[in-house]
Amino acid sequence: MTAVPTRVVRGEIAQARVTIAASPPLDIPLDQLPAYITEDGNPANSKRVLDIEIQVPAARLVDGLCLVDTPGLGSLATAGETQTLEYLPRCDLGVLLVEAGGVISREDVDVARAILDGGGELVIALSKADHLSDTGL
């Protein structure tokens, strides 16, 4: 689970820049990300991470393209909900991840509405679809 909003952009080398309150930005190797980015490694954002930017030398990440992974609403990672809600109206394209076989929640509807009301496009993707049986569809 993502604990804080995380941006992925094109860069020359694979690394992450972590901004922590009242500290200079910290450049870290990608294998150290879980300590800052996940709810397990940084419960309730106890490390006071303000921003994470991951840079990767990926040809598909053309200049100017930025992918943002935000904490879900109504999940265990509640500390980033305010930042998530602030990002939604600025999205050109939002991908809403919904658990296959689950129920669409009020939070899911609110996220979809915020993306669409902000003028963005919406794609709904299903997670854990491989856990469904043929009869469970």
Buried (B, 14 or more C-beta within 10 A) or exposed (E): EBBBBBBBBBBEEEBBBBBBEEEEEEEBEEEBBEBBBBBEBBEEBEBEBBBBBBBBEBEEBEEEEEBBBBBBBEBEBBBBBEBBBEBBBEBEEBEBBBBBBEEEBEBBEBBBEBBBEBEBEBEEEEEEEEEEEEEEE
